[in-house]
Amino acid sequence: MPLTDAEASFLAAYAYEYMRVEFGPASRKLKDRGFIYTDLTFLLDAYIKTHPPQNEAVQDEAGNLVEEFVFGRKDANPPDPPWPSREAAQRRNDELLTERDADKVKARNRTSS
């Protein structure tokens, strides 16, 4: 099952922070609810596969225009995590792992036929 719009919206902000190793508002929302990053591993993987990183022009500290490889999007006020509990996020994460593994088996079977 693909990511829901609510999952993608939240994960956009979380991916941005996660890939920059920043503890921003999306990360704080997860921590406040007792989540840890491994609860979302395959959700984040699914987000990055469907929303690949982009090169963006940004200014560095000296004011020079440089290209930066950006995952997700910066959001000072991200939506709340769409999962009602850590356990719900873990179940959803497990669903995506199962789907990913099934897709790998199908691909392997196609190439060996």
Secondary structure, DSSP 8 states (H G I E B T S, - for coil): ----HHHHHHHHHHHHHHHHT---HHHHHHHHTT--GGGGHHHHHHHHHHS--EEEEEE-TTS-EEEEEE-S---SS----SSSSHHHHHHHHHHHHHHHHHHHHHHHHHHH-
